[in-house]
Amino acid sequence: MTVLAGTDSYGTPELPHGRVAGEVRHLAAAPMPAAAAIGAASWTARSFLGFPGLGHDAPADLVAYDVDPRSDLAVLHTPVRVIHRGRIVR
């Protein structure tokens, strides 16, 4: 069975869009191994949608953290760098 993370919320002040990091934490509490929960929102989802992984000439989508999120899922809320389609957005 494939588990994917995502949100279908319309967003409100109380529950804004962009809560995938929280969903990953809920998956880990389910319990799902942290690496599998992170994968549900990243590499597993990317593969399921048919997008290539990172590689030569592939579109670069990357999120970087100060700490390995597999050891501390709380850092998912505070990335230090976000690259989307090869452009630094944060």
N, C-alpha and C positions, 0 to 999 in steps of 0.2 A: 504494500500500500504506500502511495506517495502522499506526504503531508506537505502542504504549502501554506505559507503565511501571507496574509494580506488583509486589507480592510475594505469594507463596502459601506463605511459610514459616510453620511453626507457632510458631516462636520458641524459642530456647534461650538460655542465658547467653552462648554463643559467637556465636550468630546471632539476636539479638532481632528482633522486628517493627520496622517503621519504617525499613527500609533503602532506601526509595525514592530518597533523595538519592544513595546509592551506586550504585544502578542507573542513575540519570541520568548520573552520571560515567562509567559503563561504556559507555552508549550514545554519549556524546561521544567516547570513546576508540575506538569501533567503526570508523570515525569517522562521527559524525552531527553536524551543526552544533549548537552549544550551545543556540540558541533552539529548535530542533526537539526536542532531548533534554529540555529543560525543559517544552516543550509536551506531550510524551508523558506527563508526570506531572501536567499541570495543564490548560490550556485545551483541548488536543486530546482528552484523556481526558474532560473535562467535557462537551464537545460530543458525543463518541461515546456517552456515557451519557444524552444528552438533557437535560442540565441547562442552564439559561440562563447566559449570561455575566453579568458585573457590569453592573448598570443600575438605573434607578429601580424601586423595589419588588422587586427581585430579592434572593434570599437572599444575604447577603454572606459569602463564603469568601475569605480573603485571607491571604497570607503575605508579610511585608515583611522586607527585608534592608538592611544598611548599605551594601552594594556591589551593583551590578547583577550578578546571578548569571550573566548571559550572558558577562561578562568574567572571572568567577572562580567556577567551579562549587563550590569548597570552601565557600563561604558557605551553601550549601544545608543544611549540617549545623547552622548557628547562626542561625536566624531571630531578628529582634529583636521581631517582633509576629506573632501568629497570631489571625485572626478567623474563627470558625466559626459559620455561621448567624446572623451579626450580633452575636455575643458575643465579647469579647476573652478568649482562653484562655491567652495568653502575651504 
